[in-house]
Every structure is written in C-alpha cells, then in structure tokens.
Amino acid sequence: MTDPDLQTNYDALSPDTVIQAVESLGLLSDARLLALNSYENRVYQVGIDEAEPVIVKFYRPQRWSDAAIEEEHRYALDLEAHELPAVPPMQFQGATLHRFGGYRFALFRRQGGQAPEQDDFDQLLWLGRLLGRMHNVGGTRLFQSRPSLSVERLVTEPAAFLLESAFMPEHLKPRYRQLVDAFAREFQHRFDSVTPRWIRCHGDCHIGNILWHRETGPWFVDFDDCQNAPAVQDLWMLLAGHRQEQIAQFSELLEGYEEFNDFDRRELQLIEPLRTMRMVHYAGWLARRWDDPAFPTHFTWFNTDHYWQNHLATLEEQYQLLDAEPFRLY
C-alpha cells in the first residue's frame, strides 16, 4: 500500500510545487514549465538552468504501491542495461522514486521523436526486432509487485463498476451484462486453452508510447502499465486498419521479432479478446476517474447516451469477431 500521508488527488500540485520538487533533487530550474498530455499521471517538461529540460512524472496518488513503481523503474533500467531503447527514470543518489509535497515523482530525460508510421513496414520490422529483444529480457523473471493481465482485472471488475454506477443508461445494462458475462467466459477459456508463456511486458505498447527519432530510431517510453502478460500483448496494439492490413502488419512485426525470439502462434487466438478487454477496461477507467476534473474537461463525449450506444454496438461487433478465424499470417 502507499504511505497514508500521501495526497489523494492532484489539487495541491501547483506549478510552484512541480518546480520545487525538481529542485529538491539538486537541479536548478529556469522556471519554464510545460504540461504534457497525460491524464492517469501528471507529466511536465521543466526547464533546467544551462542544461536540457527534464520530464517529471507525478504518479497518481494511491494507484500503485512504492514497490510496484520501483519495479517498473527496474524493468526500464534493465532494458537500458541490455542496450535497448527504453527511457528509464533518472537516478539521484541511487534512487528513482522521490517525494515532495505529499506526491511521489520521478524524473526522465527528454526524448525527442514522433509516433511511428503503422503502414511503414520497415519501421514495423525494426519494432518487431526490438520487441523480440525486449521480451528476451522480460522473460528472465516475472514482476512480483506489479499486476498480471487477467480477465478479472480487465473485464469483470470494470464491468461490475459500470453496472453499479449511473454512467450507463439503465436500458442498456441488461444487454451489456450479457455481453461481458459471455466475454469473460470465452476469454478465460481462450487463455486456459492457449496457456501462453507469461513475461514482463511493456503492457501499453501503442504508437503513442513509442517516439521515433530520425537518427536513432524508436524509443519506448511510459512503462506505467508494465505487467506480466503474453508476448502478443506488446504486439497487437501496433496494428491499425482493416483485418487484411492488420494481418500484413503483424506478419512484418513477427518477421523481425522471430530474428531474436520465438513466438507461439497459438497466441494469435488472443488478439481479439485482448482488443475487447481493452475496450471494456477503458470505459471503466474513464468512469473511475470521473471525479478528477481533468477527465470531464478532456473527455466531454463520455457519459452521454451517444457514447454508451456506440460502445455497446462496438462490443456487439467484437462478439461477432470471436467466431472469426485467427490471423492467418503471410
């Protein structure tokens, strides 16, 4: 559990507090502050006098234990030690997790770049190679303090929260309950039959968490959701477009991946379940965070009848896809 004296929200996280937190580690800020796009945590670029700016992440209060955050940090440092392009937290006197004003925070070097192109097969091949190497490192041991991917955590729990809340219109709840119950049974059956190997994964490996630099290539950032999961969890989120486009993309990723690591083709059966699990979890995540003022401000479309009707329609489509043949790779 987290320390009882930590803040329970971000109300006291003022610009002065952000700068003072950074300076508490011995750095001198030039008072330039830029809020970056992050909702689960609060992330800022802070200017440093006569030096490159740093990125400071203030972890959402009460979300992770200290041990879980430190395990995240060790994973990123482990990847860096194996010469992989991960951006780990900076160390100050051997520590990566720090406290100021009741908040826990970490500093990172600023990494330039832009999101990779999902239809660029050269980039996909490169990413596949790196993920194969990353999973070699991730497979050496499992997380002990961080969560494992599960149907319970990503479907059953968020769905129960939504059904008990007032977010979803009452007339949609019976069909939603039927769908998530069917999903939970089918997904657990899939995992039990595939019996995938569990490894340490990035966990949230979409293109927004990869920065492609024109000279050095891709850099993996934001390991906040790293978890024990099957290897396919770090591959499927890099796919986009219609089914045939996704099959072509996955084939290219896998060509690079298998230069450095083995991939169990049975995990292809988990792609649509994992996609659906993310959809259910995302709706529950938004609902659970609605008391945070940033969420009603930036997610204005949530908590409307239109959103819930579309959400249910999308889940209906996903239910039909469960009977489709798994990806047949090139």
C-alpha positions in Angstrom: 0.0 0.0 0.0 1.1 3.6 -0.4 2.0 5.8 2.5 -1.0 7.2 4.4 0.3 10.8 4.3 0.4 10.9 0.5 -2.1 13.2 -1.3 -5.2 11.5 -2.6 -5.7 13.9 -5.6 -3.8 16.5 -7.6 -5.4 19.6 -6.0 -2.2 20.7 -4.3 0.1 20.1 -7.4 0.7 23.7 -8.3 3.4 24.9 -10.8 5.5 26.1 -7.8 5.2 22.6 -6.3 6.3 21.0 -9.6 9.4 23.2 -9.8 10.2 22.9 -6.1 10.0 19.1 -6.4 12.5 19.1 -9.3 14.8 21.5 -7.4 14.7 19.3 -4.3 16.9 16.8 -6.2 19.6 19.4 -6.6 18.7 20.8 -10.0 18.2 24.5 -10.7 15.1 25.2 -12.8 14.8 28.2 -15.1 11.1 28.3 -14.2 9.9 27.2 -17.7 7.1 24.7 -17.3 5.1 22.9 -19.9 2.2 20.5 -19.1 2.3 17.4 -21.3 -0.5 15.2 -22.5 -1.2 12.8 -19.6 -4.3 12.0 -17.6 -3.5 9.0 -15.5 -0.5 10.8 -14.1 0.6 14.4 -14.3 3.6 14.9 -16.5 5.5 18.2 -17.1 8.6 19.4 -19.0 10.6 21.5 -16.7 13.4 23.8 -17.9 16.8 23.4 -16.2 19.3 26.3 -16.0 22.1 25.8 -18.6 21.0 22.3 -19.3 18.5 20.2 -21.2 14.9 20.2 -19.8 13.8 17.2 -17.8 10.4 15.4 -17.8 8.9 14.9 -14.4 6.1 12.5 -13.8 3.9 12.7 -10.7 2.3 9.4 -10.0 -1.4 9.3 -9.5 -1.9 9.2 -5.7 -3.0 5.8 -4.2 -2.8 4.0 -7.5 0.5 2.0 -7.3 2.4 0.9 -4.2 6.0 2.1 -3.9 7.2 -1.4 -4.7 5.2 -1.5 -7.9 6.6 1.8 -9.1 10.1 0.8 -8.2 9.7 -2.5 -10.1 8.5 -0.5 -13.1 11.7 1.6 -12.8 13.9 -1.5 -12.5 12.4 -3.0 -15.6 13.1 0.1 -17.7 16.7 0.2 -16.3 17.1 -3.5 -17.1 16.2 -2.8 -20.7 18.6 0.1 -20.9 21.3 -2.1 -19.4 20.8 -4.5 -22.3 21.3 -1.6 -24.8 17.6 -1.4 -25.7 16.0 2.0 -26.5 13.9 2.4 -23.3 13.8 5.7 -21.5 14.2 4.8 -17.8 14.0 7.2 -14.8 17.0 9.3 -13.8 18.8 8.2 -10.6 19.7 10.6 -7.8 21.9 9.1 -5.1 20.8 5.7 -6.4 17.0 6.4 -6.1 14.5 6.8 -8.9 11.3 7.4 -6.9 11.1 10.6 -4.9 8.7 12.6 -2.7 7.8 16.2 -2.4 4.7 17.9 -1.0 2.9 14.6 -0.4 3.4 13.4 -4.0 5.6 10.7 -5.5 7.5 11.6 -8.6 10.3 10.5 -11.0 12.5 12.4 -13.5 13.3 11.3 -17.0 15.5 12.8 -19.7 13.6 14.5 -22.6 13.5 12.2 -25.6 12.6 13.7 -29.0 10.7 11.9 -31.7 7.3 11.3 -33.2 4.9 8.3 -33.4 6.0 5.6 -35.9 4.0 5.0 -39.1 1.8 2.0 -38.8 1.9 1.4 -42.5 5.7 1.7 -42.8 6.8 -2.0 -43.0 10.5 -1.0 -42.5 9.6 0.6 -39.2 7.4 -2.4 -38.2 10.3 -4.8 -38.9 12.5 -2.6 -36.7 10.0 -2.6 -33.9 9.5 -6.3 -34.1 13.2 -6.9 -33.7 13.3 -4.6 -30.7 10.3 -6.3 -29.1 11.9 -9.7 -29.6 14.9 -8.5 -27.7 12.9 -6.8 -25.1 10.9 -9.9 -24.4 14.1 -11.9 -24.1 14.9 -9.6 -21.1 11.3 -9.6 -19.9 11.2 -13.4 -19.9 14.1 -13.8 -17.4 11.7 -13.3 -14.5 8.2 -12.1 -13.6 7.0 -9.0 -11.8 6.3 -9.6 -8.1 4.6 -6.3 -7.1 3.0 -5.4 -10.4 -0.2 -6.9 -11.8 -0.7 -9.7 -14.3 -3.0 -9.3 -17.2 -6.3 -11.1 -16.4 -9.9 -11.3 -17.4 -10.9 -10.4 -13.9 -8.9 -7.2 -13.8 -9.7 -6.0 -17.3 -13.3 -7.2 -17.9 -15.1 -8.4 -14.8 -14.1 -5.6 -12.4 -14.6 -2.6 -14.6 -17.8 -4.0 -16.0 -19.1 -4.5 -12.4 -18.3 -0.9 -11.6 -20.1 0.4 -14.6 -23.2 -1.8 -14.0 -23.4 -0.5 -10.4 -22.9 3.1 -11.4 -25.2 5.7 -13.0 -22.9 6.2 -16.0 -24.6 3.7 -18.3 -28.3 4.2 -19.3 -30.4 1.6 -17.5 -32.0 0.3 -20.6 -28.6 -0.7 -22.0 -27.4 -2.6 -18.9 -29.1 -5.9 -19.5 -27.5 -6.4 -22.9 -24.2 -5.1 -21.6 -24.3 -7.6 -18.7 -25.0 -10.5 -21.1 -22.1 -9.4 -23.3 -19.5 -9.0 -20.6 -20.5 -12.3 -19.0 -20.1 -14.1 -22.3 -16.8 -12.3 -22.9 -15.5 -13.3 -19.5 -16.3 -17.0 -20.1 -14.9 -17.1 -23.6 -11.7 -15.1 -22.8 -10.9 -17.3 -19.8 -11.5 -20.4 -21.9 -9.1 -19.0 -24.6 -6.3 -18.3 -22.1 -6.8 -21.7 -20.5 -6.6 -23.5 -23.8 -3.7 -21.4 -25.2 -1.7 -21.5 -21.9 0.6 -18.7 -23.1 4.0 -18.1 -21.5 3.9 -15.1 -19.2 6.7 -12.5 -19.4 7.3 -8.9 -18.3 5.7 -6.7 -20.9 5.5 -3.0 -21.6 1.8 -3.6 -21.3 0.6 -0.4 -23.1 2.7 -0.7 -26.3 0.8 1.6 -28.7 2.3 4.1 -31.1 1.7 6.9 -28.6 4.3 5.3 -26.3 7.0 5.0 -29.0 9.0 8.0 -30.1 10.7 7.6 -33.5 13.8 9.7 -33.8 15.0 10.3 -37.4 18.6 9.5 -36.4 18.4 6.9 -33.6 15.1 5.2 -34.5 12.4 4.2 -31.9 12.4 4.8 -28.2 9.9 3.1 -25.8 8.5 5.4 -23.1 5.9 5.3 -20.4 6.2 1.9 -18.7 3.4 2.9 -16.2 1.3 -0.1 -17.2 4.0 -2.7 -17.4 2.7 -6.1 -16.3 3.1 -9.8 -16.6 1.4 -10.8 -19.9 1.7 -13.0 -23.0 4.1 -11.6 -25.7 1.2 -10.8 -28.0 0.1 -8.0 -25.6 3.0 -5.9 -26.8 2.3 -6.6 -30.5 -1.4 -6.3 -31.2 -1.7 -2.6 -30.2 0.7 -1.7 -33.0 -1.9 -2.8 -35.6 -4.3 -0.5 -37.4 -6.8 -0.6 -40.3 -8.9 -3.4 -41.6 -8.3 -7.0 -41.0 -6.1 -7.7 -44.0 -4.0 -4.6 -43.3 -3.5 -5.8 -39.7 -2.5 -9.3 -40.8 0.1 -7.8 -43.1 1.4 -5.5 -40.3 1.6 -8.4 -37.8 3.4 -10.5 -40.3 6.1 -7.9 -40.6 6.3 -7.3 -36.9 6.7 -11.1 -36.4 9.4 -11.4 -39.1 11.5 -9.0 -37.1 10.5 -10.5 -33.7 11.5 -14.0 -34.6 15.0 -12.9 -35.6 15.6 -12.7 -31.8 12.8 -14.6 -30.1 10.3 -17.4 -30.5 6.6 -16.6 -30.9 3.9 -19.1 -30.0 1.4 -18.9 -32.9 -1.4 -20.0 -30.5 -1.3 -16.5 -29.1 -2.9 -15.2 -32.3 -6.2 -16.5 -30.8 -5.8 -13.9 -28.1 -5.7 -10.8 -30.3 -9.5 -10.1 -30.5 -10.1 -11.0 -26.8 -7.3 -8.6 -25.8 -8.7 -5.9 -28.0 -12.1 -6.3 -26.4 -10.7 -6.4 -22.9 -9.0 -3.1 -23.6 -12.3 -1.6 -24.7 -14.2 -2.7 -21.6 -11.3 -1.6 -19.3 -11.1 1.8 -21.0 -14.7 2.6 -20.3 -14.3 1.5 -16.7 -11.1 3.6 -16.4 -12.9 6.7 -17.6 -15.8 6.1 -15.2 -13.5 5.6 -12.2 -11.5 8.8 -13.0 -14.6 11.0 -13.5 -14.0 12.7 -10.2 -10.7 14.0 -11.5 -11.5 17.5 -13.0 -9.2 16.7 -16.0 -11.5 13.9 -17.2 -14.8 15.8 -17.7 -12.8 18.6 -19.3 -11.0 16.5 -21.8 -13.4 13.6 -22.4 -16.6 15.6 -22.9 -18.1 12.8 -25.1 -18.0 10.3 -22.3 -21.1 9.9 -20.0 -23.5 10.6 -22.9 -26.2 8.3 -24.3 -24.5 8.5 -27.7 -21.2 7.2 -26.2 -22.8 4.3 -24.5 -24.9 3.3 -27.5 -21.7 3.3 -29.7 -19.8 1.5 -27.0 -22.4 -1.3 -26.9 -22.5 -1.5 -30.7 -18.7 -1.9 -30.8 -18.8 -4.7 -28.2 -21.5 -6.4 -30.3 -19.2 -6.3 -33.3 -16.4 -7.7 -31.2 -18.6 -10.5 -30.0 -19.2 -11.5 -33.7 -15.4 -11.4 -34.4 -14.8 -14.0 -31.7 -16.0 -16.7 -34.1 -13.7 -15.4 -36.9 -10.6 -17.4 -37.8 -7.5 -16.2 -36.1 -5.0 -14.3 -38.1 -3.5 -16.4 -40.9 -0.1 -14.8 -41.4 1.8 -14.4 -44.6 
